[in-house]
Amino acid sequence: MERDATILVTGGTGLVGSAIVRILRAKGYSNVLAPARGMLDLMNVQAVREYFAAQRPAYAVLAAARVGGIAANMAHPAEFLHQNIVMQENVMWAAHQQGVRKLMFLGSNCIYPRECPQPMREEYIMTGPVEPTNEAYAIAKIAGVKLAEKIYEQYGTPFISCLPCNIYGDRDHFETERGHVIPGMLRRMHDAKRSGAPEFVIWGTGTPRREFMHADDLAEGVEFLMRVYTENRFVNIGSGEDITVGELAALIKEIVGYKGKLVFDTSKPDGMPRKLLEVSRIRALGWAPRVSLRDGIERVYRWFLENQ
Ligand code: GDP
């Protein structure tokens, strides 16, 4: 990837996309395009085609998606399926037609089967039904991974995908109903501390295990893969370590400085019991993340305090 090539990052204002834009620019890529939604509506196929024809990006990273935590996925499954399919289809096909030389599609760890053997190897995709709480998102992401794969297979252009674990960082959705567990808990625990609430309610049993990685690490990994990876096989990208939701709550409690008691609301869904990625393929290529979970959450909490 040449430093002066035009690189389009969709979703460049979101959690993952903004980190990718920042890291690319920091590494000296001088022509990174990151149109905000007001400038380019990815749901509008005509607008997407015209944008590609006018800007002629050589490379593209697809980080735009309708995303959310377990509550948002359960509340809006139709929109999660529809919007993700349409956005990825519009962008990938326009990229293909306009001669983009290499493309990275961001998938998700939730596309693996609910009962997947752990850790989850790349070849376990589509060997069983996905977790019902995020079925719509997973089906859309499977379609995206497969579209990239088929374009590569049929036309020989390296359209590749990586499947990240649960990502957290700045610019996340901190609203309770929309957010994933780290921003959601940070916000709720912060509020509990400020209001002096004696108890903090963890959704579910606290036993599900999740693997987390900071968005800056994902961005570094995406830049790395865009430079070196050329195989037509998607690749897992994660920290290779997971913790339980209960352990995560205890860590967030320490970071926020909340003094109350942690309790569980088992009427709330747990989602997938475990989704640990098997990351030996990307490790063998010579890449590993750098931000520890504690440091990363401390950074996000500071960002939250300064920006909310
Ligand atoms: P998932 O990885 O797709 O299941 O999405 P989430 O990040 O939203 O949730 C991960 C796990 O954390 C689930 O088992 C949730 O029930 C649990 N959890 C506990 N407290 C919270 C919270 O405040 N917000 C969210 N989003 N999840 C929570």
Residues whose N, C-alpha, C, O or C-beta is under 5 A from the ligand:
A	BS01	GDP	G69 I70 T176 G179 H180 V181 G184 M185 I202 W203 G204 P208 V245 P269 D270 G271 M272
